Amino acid sequence: MNSAQQPLESWNDWLEFGRSQGRRARSFLGRQFHGDRIVWTVAAFLAVASVVTVYAAISTLAYKHHGNDLKFLIKHVLLLGFGFIAMWTVHKADYKWFSRGAQLLLPVVIGLLIFTLLFAGELNSARRWINIPGIGLSFQSSDLAKVVLIAWVARMMERNRNKLTSFRLGVAPILGGIFAVCALIMVADFSTAVLLFGVCMLVMFIGGLPWKQVFNIAGVCTVLLGLGLAVASTLPSLLPRLGTWKARLLGFFGGEGGSDSSQIDFAAFAIHRGGLLPNGPGTGISRNFLPHPYSDMIYAFIIEEWGAILGGLGLLTLYLILLFRSVRISAGCDRMFGRLLAIGMGLLITTQALINMGVAVRLLPTTGQPLPLVSMGGTSLLFTCVALGLILSVSRLQANSKPAGRRTRRKQSSQ
């Protein structure tokens, strides 16, 4: 009897040991990773999807550069690791620090954008990347500009909240900063400039911008757009990418769009081949002819391997969950800067994702926007993680500011 019970007691000891170690692990993770757990979970799922998809899609890239698949995969995993370290570091900081930080960094961003236009290497008539010597990486200044500008707009909306009825005193100073950054980006990257401008306008509207000022801004934008097109027609060297924009629009509406039109056709073929249900990793053949299946067109490649339901709708659902959590975090913050910072970063990531998906399924013209936290990339991936860290920083301080009695009652109800 005793000998028969001994293995059972030993098994129970092992179960209890496993439970205790699990509790210790959860306690350690709880001390290290604060803020909204759902945001952390979405980020983890996107990172896993990124590693699996990039590894399946980079075979042609490795062949072109006479390299090994693992070389590019390891580089991507290291960048993801640095990104998550940045996310963890930012989420540990008080988000209020980034209000002053955005004010200090905005002139730096403008200087970097000017430097990029003047001295960066040219690729496809665009100057976007500053090469970092010694490490083989490039820095895209517009990725930093997106995060800094949205944080700066959130700061200025908080500071000018009582002056928003006056265009000259309340709105014009904010609009000037937005126009300066977006105009410098637009010379080389029209889609990023439009994306950033649209998100900034949404942040201002959510922050309480009166409808009268919305119409005033629309009028100013119309005048500036007309002047810009007139100047570009007279001096085409100021906007060297204007021909590319026209070709993409023509290709989208059924005209001759050059390689951009064929890129969308290849993406449509990959999506059609994917069907509804998953085919499994490594089954996609579009990586052999689809331009940039690991970055710009990664959504089409994901659908080809994982189907429209799991790959397409599943990925879309993750971004929508992230937006929903950003709205919840924003609504629960007691400071205007924190509210606008959280919703602004959530809108930036989600809108960029929707644009990338819209291009792949032929709802939008070709833009070149990567899929946040999924596409292979350097600074885009890094600053997406920084944006997520800012959302988590707001949620962390929001959770810490809850009354002690409320936290106690919630803990007792869960026991």
C-alpha positions as CSV (number, residue, x, y, z in Angstrom):
1,M,0.0,0.0,0.0
2,N,2.7,2.4,1.0
3,S,4.9,1.4,-1.9
4,A,1.9,2.0,-4.2
5,Q,1.3,5.4,-2.8
6,Q,4.9,6.5,-3.0
7,P,4.9,7.3,-6.7
8,L,1.7,9.3,-6.3
9,E,3.2,11.4,-3.5
10,S,6.3,11.9,-5.6
11,W,4.2,13.1,-8.5
12,N,2.3,15.5,-6.3
13,D,5.5,16.9,-5.1
14,W,6.6,17.5,-8.6
15,L,3.3,19.2,-9.4
16,E,3.6,21.4,-6.4
17,F,7.2,22.3,-7.3
18,G,6.0,23.2,-10.8
19,R,3.2,25.4,-9.5
20,S,5.6,27.2,-7.1
21,Q,8.0,27.8,-9.9
22,G,5.2,29.0,-12.1
23,R,4.1,31.5,-9.4
24,R,7.7,32.7,-9.1
25,A,7.9,33.2,-12.8
26,R,4.6,35.1,-13.0
27,S,5.7,37.2,-10.0
28,F,9.0,38.1,-11.8
29,L,7.3,38.9,-15.1
30,G,4.8,41.0,-13.2
31,R,7.5,43.0,-11.6
32,Q,9.3,43.5,-14.9
33,F,6.5,44.0,-17.4
34,H,3.9,46.5,-16.3
35,G,1.1,48.2,-18.1
36,D,-1.6,46.8,-20.3
37,R,-1.1,43.0,-20.7
38,I,-3.1,42.8,-23.8
39,V,-0.8,45.3,-25.6
40,W,2.2,43.2,-24.5
41,T,0.4,40.1,-25.8
42,V,-0.4,41.7,-29.2
43,A,3.2,42.8,-29.5
44,A,4.4,39.3,-28.8
45,F,2.1,37.7,-31.4
46,L,3.1,40.3,-34.0
47,A,6.8,39.6,-33.3
48,V,6.3,35.8,-33.6
49,A,4.4,36.3,-36.9
50,S,7.3,38.6,-38.1
51,V,10.0,36.0,-37.4
52,V,8.1,33.1,-39.0
53,T,7.1,35.1,-42.1
54,V,10.4,36.9,-42.7
55,Y,12.3,33.6,-42.5
56,A,10.0,32.1,-45.1
57,A,10.2,35.2,-47.4
58,I,13.9,36.1,-47.4
59,S,15.2,33.2,-49.6
60,T,15.4,35.4,-52.7
61,L,16.9,38.3,-50.8
62,A,19.6,35.9,-49.5
63,Y,20.2,34.6,-53.0
64,K,20.6,38.1,-54.4
65,H,23.2,39.1,-51.8
66,H,25.0,35.7,-52.0
67,G,24.2,35.1,-48.3
68,N,22.6,32.6,-46.0
69,D,19.0,32.8,-44.9
70,L,20.1,32.5,-41.3
71,K,22.2,35.7,-41.7
72,F,19.2,37.8,-42.5
73,L,17.0,36.0,-40.0
74,I,19.5,36.6,-37.1
75,K,19.8,40.2,-38.1
76,H,16.0,40.6,-38.0
77,V,15.7,38.8,-34.7
78,L,18.4,41.0,-33.2
79,L,16.6,44.1,-34.4
80,L,13.4,42.8,-32.8
81,G,15.3,42.1,-29.6
82,F,16.7,45.7,-29.6
83,G,13.2,46.9,-30.3
84,F,11.6,45.1,-27.4
85,I,14.4,46.3,-25.1
86,A,13.6,49.9,-26.3
87,M,9.9,49.1,-25.6
88,W,10.6,47.8,-22.1
89,T,12.9,50.8,-21.3
90,V,10.4,53.4,-22.5
91,H,7.5,51.7,-20.7
92,K,9.4,51.9,-17.4
93,A,9.8,55.7,-17.7
94,D,7.2,58.3,-16.7
95,Y,5.4,59.3,-19.9
96,K,5.3,62.9,-18.6
97,W,9.1,63.1,-19.4
98,F,8.3,62.7,-23.1
99,S,6.4,65.9,-23.1
100,R,9.5,67.9,-22.5
101,G,11.5,65.5,-24.5
102,A,9.4,66.0,-27.6
103,Q,9.9,69.8,-27.4
104,L,13.7,69.3,-27.2
105,L,13.7,66.7,-30.0
106,L,11.6,68.5,-32.6
107,P,14.4,70.9,-33.7
108,V,16.7,67.9,-33.8
109,V,14.2,66.0,-36.0
110,I,13.9,69.0,-38.4
111,G,17.7,69.2,-38.6
112,L,17.9,65.4,-39.4
113,L,15.3,65.7,-42.1
114,I,17.2,68.6,-43.7
115,F,20.4,66.7,-43.5
116,T,18.7,63.6,-45.1
117,L,17.5,65.6,-48.0
118,L,20.9,67.2,-48.6
119,F,23.4,64.5,-47.8
120,A,21.7,61.1,-47.6
121,G,22.3,58.5,-50.3
122,E,19.8,58.5,-53.2
123,L,17.7,55.5,-54.1
124,N,14.9,55.6,-56.7
125,S,15.1,59.4,-56.8
126,A,14.5,59.6,-53.0
127,R,16.8,60.5,-50.1
128,R,15.4,58.8,-47.0
129,W,18.2,56.9,-45.4
130,I,21.3,58.0,-43.5
131,N,23.9,55.2,-43.6
132,I,25.5,54.5,-40.2
133,P,29.2,53.6,-40.9
134,G,30.7,50.5,-39.3
135,I,27.6,48.5,-38.5
136,G,26.0,48.2,-42.0
137,L,22.6,49.8,-40.9
138,S,20.7,52.8,-42.2
139,F,18.7,55.3,-40.3
140,Q,15.4,56.6,-41.7
141,S,14.9,60.0,-40.0
142,S,11.2,60.1,-40.9
143,D,10.6,57.1,-38.5
144,L,11.9,59.2,-35.6
145,A,10.0,62.2,-36.8
146,K,6.6,60.3,-36.6
147,V,7.0,59.5,-33.0
148,V,8.4,62.9,-31.9
149,L,5.9,65.0,-33.9
150,I,2.9,63.2,-32.5
151,A,4.2,63.5,-28.9
152,W,4.9,67.2,-29.6
153,V,1.4,67.8,-30.9
154,A,0.0,66.1,-27.8
155,R,2.1,68.4,-25.6
156,M,1.0,71.5,-27.5
157,M,-2.6,70.6,-27.5
158,E,-2.4,70.3,-23.7
159,R,-0.6,73.7,-23.4
160,N,-2.9,75.5,-25.8
161,R,-6.2,73.8,-24.8
162,N,-7.7,77.2,-23.7
163,K,-6.6,79.0,-26.8
164,L,-8.0,76.6,-29.5
165,T,-10.8,79.0,-30.4
166,S,-8.1,81.4,-31.7
167,F,-6.4,80.2,-34.9
168,R,-3.5,82.6,-34.5
169,L,-2.8,82.0,-30.8
170,G,-3.8,78.4,-30.4
171,V,-3.8,76.5,-33.7
172,A,-1.2,78.2,-35.9
173,P,1.8,77.4,-33.6
174,I,0.8,73.7,-33.7
175,L,0.1,73.7,-37.4
176,G,3.4,75.3,-38.1
177,G,5.4,72.5,-36.6
178,I,3.3,69.9,-38.4
179,F,3.7,71.6,-41.7
180,A,7.5,72.0,-41.3
181,V,8.0,68.3,-40.5
182,C,5.6,66.9,-43.1
183,A,6.8,69.2,-45.8
184,L,10.4,67.9,-45.3
185,I,9.3,64.3,-45.3
186,M,7.0,64.8,-48.4
187,V,9.9,65.6,-50.7
188,A,11.1,62.0,-50.5
189,D,8.2,60.1,-49.0
190,F,4.7,61.4,-49.9
191,S,2.8,58.5,-48.2
192,T,4.6,58.9,-44.9
193,A,3.9,62.7,-44.9
194,V,0.2,62.2,-45.6
195,L,0.0,59.4,-43.0
196,L,1.7,61.6,-40.3
197,F,-0.3,64.7,-41.2
198,G,-3.6,62.8,-41.0
199,V,-2.7,61.2,-37.6
200,C,-1.7,64.7,-36.2
201,M,-5.1,66.1,-37.4
202,L,-6.9,63.3,-35.7
203,V,-5.0,63.9,-32.5
204,M,-5.9,67.6,-32.6
205,F,-9.6,66.8,-33.3
206,I,-9.7,64.3,-30.4
207,G,-8.0,66.9,-28.2
208,G,-10.9,69.3,-28.7
209,L,-10.2,71.2,-31.8
210,P,-13.3,73.2,-32.7
211,W,-15.0,72.5,-36.0
212,K,-14.4,76.1,-37.1
213,Q,-10.7,75.5,-36.8
214,V,-11.0,72.2,-38.7
215,F,-12.5,74.1,-41.7
216,N,-9.8,76.8,-41.3
217,I,-7.1,74.1,-41.5
218,A,-8.8,72.5,-44.5
219,G,-8.7,75.9,-46.3
220,V,-5.0,76.5,-45.5
221,C,-4.2,73.0,-46.7
222,T,-6.1,73.5,-50.0
223,V,-4.2,76.8,-50.7
224,L,-0.8,75.2,-49.8
225,L,-1.5,72.1,-51.9
226,G,-2.3,74.3,-54.9
227,L,0.8,76.4,-54.4
228,G,2.9,73.2,-54.0
229,L,1.6,71.7,-57.3
230,A,2.2,74.9,-59.1
231,V,5.8,75.2,-57.8
232,A,6.4,71.5,-58.6
233,S,5.2,72.0,-62.2
234,T,7.5,75.0,-62.6
235,L,10.5,73.5,-60.8
236,P,10.2,69.7,-61.0
237,S,13.6,69.3,-59.3
238,L,12.0,70.3,-56.0
239,L,9.8,67.2,-56.0
240,P,11.8,64.5,-57.9
241,R,9.3,61.8,-56.9
242,L,6.3,63.6,-58.5
243,G,6.5,61.3,-61.5
244,T,6.4,58.2,-59.3
245,W,3.3,59.5,-57.5
246,K,1.5,60.1,-60.8
247,A,2.5,56.7,-62.1
248,R,1.2,55.0,-58.9
249,L,-2.1,56.8,-59.1
250,L,-2.5,56.0,-62.8
251,G,-1.7,52.4,-62.1
252,F,-4.2,52.2,-59.3
253,F,-7.0,53.7,-61.5
254,G,-6.3,51.4,-64.4
255,G,-3.6,53.3,-66.3
256,E,0.0,52.4,-66.9
257,G,1.7,52.3,-63.5
258,G,4.9,50.6,-64.5
259,S,6.5,48.2,-62.0
260,D,4.1,49.3,-59.3
261,S,1.1,48.0,-61.2
262,S,2.8,44.6,-61.7
263,Q,3.6,44.6,-58.0
264,I,-0.1,44.8,-57.1
265,D,-0.9,42.1,-59.7
266,F,1.7,39.8,-58.0
267,A,0.2,40.5,-54.6
268,A,-3.3,39.7,-55.9
269,F,-2.0,36.4,-57.3
270,A,-0.5,35.5,-53.9
271,I,-3.7,36.3,-52.0
272,H,-5.8,34.3,-54.5
273,R,-3.4,31.4,-54.1
274,G,-3.6,31.6,-50.3
275,G,-7.4,30.9,-50.2
276,L,-9.3,30.8,-46.9
277,L,-7.4,28.2,-44.9
278,P,-3.7,28.0,-44.0
279,N,-1.3,26.2,-46.3
280,G,1.5,26.3,-43.8
281,P,4.9,28.1,-43.5
282,G,7.3,27.7,-46.4
283,T,4.6,26.9,-48.9
284,G,4.4,30.4,-50.5
285,I,5.9,30.7,-54.0
286,S,5.3,34.4,-54.5
287,R,8.6,35.1,-52.7
288,N,10.2,34.2,-56.0
289,F,8.6,37.0,-58.0
290,L,6.8,39.3,-55.5
291,P,8.9,42.5,-54.9
292,H,9.7,42.9,-51.2
293,P,7.6,40.0,-49.8
294,Y,9.4,40.5,-46.5
295,S,8.5,44.2,-46.1
296,D,6.1,46.2,-48.3
297,M,4.1,43.2,-49.6
298,I,4.5,41.0,-46.5
299,Y,0.7,41.0,-45.9
300,A,0.0,39.3,-49.3
301,F,2.7,36.7,-48.5
302,I,1.2,36.0,-45.1
303,I,-2.2,35.4,-46.7
304,E,-0.6,33.1,-49.2
305,E,0.9,30.9,-46.5
306,W,-1.7,31.3,-43.7
307,G,-4.9,31.9,-45.6
308,A,-7.4,34.8,-45.5
309,I,-9.0,33.8,-42.2
310,L,-6.0,33.1,-40.0
311,G,-3.4,35.2,-41.8
312,G,-5.5,38.0,-43.2
313,L,-8.3,38.6,-40.7
314,G,-6.2,37.3,-37.8
315,L,-3.5,39.9,-38.4
316,L,-6.1,42.7,-38.9
317,T,-7.8,41.7,-35.6
318,L,-4.5,42.1,-33.7
319,Y,-4.1,45.7,-34.9
320,L,-7.7,46.5,-34.2
321,I,-7.3,45.1,-30.7
322,L,-4.2,47.3,-30.3
323,L,-6.3,50.4,-31.4
324,F,-9.1,49.4,-29.0
325,R,-6.7,49.1,-26.1
326,S,-5.1,52.4,-26.9
327,V,-8.5,54.0,-26.8
328,R,-9.2,52.4,-23.4
329,I,-5.9,53.5,-22.1
330,S,-6.4,57.0,-23.4
331,A,-9.9,57.2,-21.8
332,G,-8.6,56.2,-18.4
333,C,-5.7,58.7,-18.3
334,D,-6.2,61.8,-16.1
335,R,-3.9,64.0,-18.1
336,M,-4.5,65.4,-21.5
337,F,-1.0,64.8,-22.8
338,G,-1.1,61.1,-21.7
339,R,-4.5,60.7,-23.4
340,L,-3.4,62.2,-26.7
341,L,-0.1,60.4,-26.6
342,A,-1.7,57.0,-26.2
343,I,-4.3,57.4,-28.8
344,G,-1.9,59.1,-31.2
345,M,0.6,56.2,-31.1
346,G,-2.2,53.7,-31.4
347,L,-3.6,55.6,-34.4
348,L,-0.1,55.8,-36.0
349,I,0.6,52.1,-35.8
350,T,-2.9,51.0,-36.8
351,T,-3.3,53.4,-39.6
352,Q,0.0,52.4,-41.1
353,A,-1.0,48.8,-40.8
354,L,-4.3,49.4,-42.6
355,I,-2.5,51.3,-45.4
356,N,-0.1,48.4,-45.9
357,M,-3.0,45.9,-46.0
358,G,-5.1,48.2,-48.2
359,V,-2.3,48.3,-50.8
360,A,-1.9,44.5,-50.8
361,V,-5.6,44.0,-51.4
362,R,-5.8,46.7,-54.0
363,L,-7.9,49.2,-52.0
364,L,-5.1,51.9,-52.1
365,P,-2.3,52.9,-54.4
366,T,1.2,51.6,-53.8
367,T,2.8,53.5,-50.9
368,G,5.8,51.6,-49.6
369,Q,4.6,51.6,-46.0
370,P,5.8,48.6,-44.0
371,L,3.6,46.5,-41.8
372,P,4.4,47.7,-38.2
373,L,6.3,45.2,-36.1
374,V,6.0,42.5,-38.8
375,S,7.9,43.7,-41.9
376,M,11.6,43.3,-42.0
377,G,13.2,46.6,-41.3
378,G,15.5,48.6,-39.0
379,T,14.4,52.0,-37.7
380,S,10.7,51.4,-38.6
381,L,10.7,48.4,-36.4
382,L,12.6,50.1,-33.6
383,F,10.4,53.2,-33.5
384,T,7.2,51.1,-33.7
385,C,8.5,49.5,-30.5
386,V,9.1,52.9,-29.0
387,A,5.5,53.9,-29.8
388,L,4.2,50.8,-28.1
389,G,6.4,51.6,-25.1
390,L,4.8,55.0,-24.9
391,I,1.3,53.4,-24.8
392,L,2.5,51.0,-22.2
393,S,4.0,53.8,-20.1
394,V,0.7,55.6,-20.0
395,S,-1.2,52.4,-19.1
396,R,1.4,51.6,-16.4
397,L,1.1,54.9,-14.6
398,Q,-2.7,54.8,-15.1
399,A,-2.8,51.4,-13.2
400,N,-0.5,52.7,-10.5
401,S,-2.7,55.8,-9.9
402,K,-5.8,53.7,-9.1
403,P,-7.0,54.1,-5.6
404,A,-5.7,51.4,-3.2
405,G,-9.1,50.4,-2.1
406,R,-10.2,49.7,-5.7
407,R,-7.1,47.5,-6.3
408,T,-7.8,45.7,-3.0
409,R,-11.4,45.0,-3.8
410,R,-10.4,43.7,-7.2
411,K,-7.8,41.4,-5.7
412,Q,-10.2,40.1,-3.1
413,S,-12.9,39.4,-5.7
414,S,-10.4,37.4,-7.8
415,Q,-9.5,35.2,-4.9
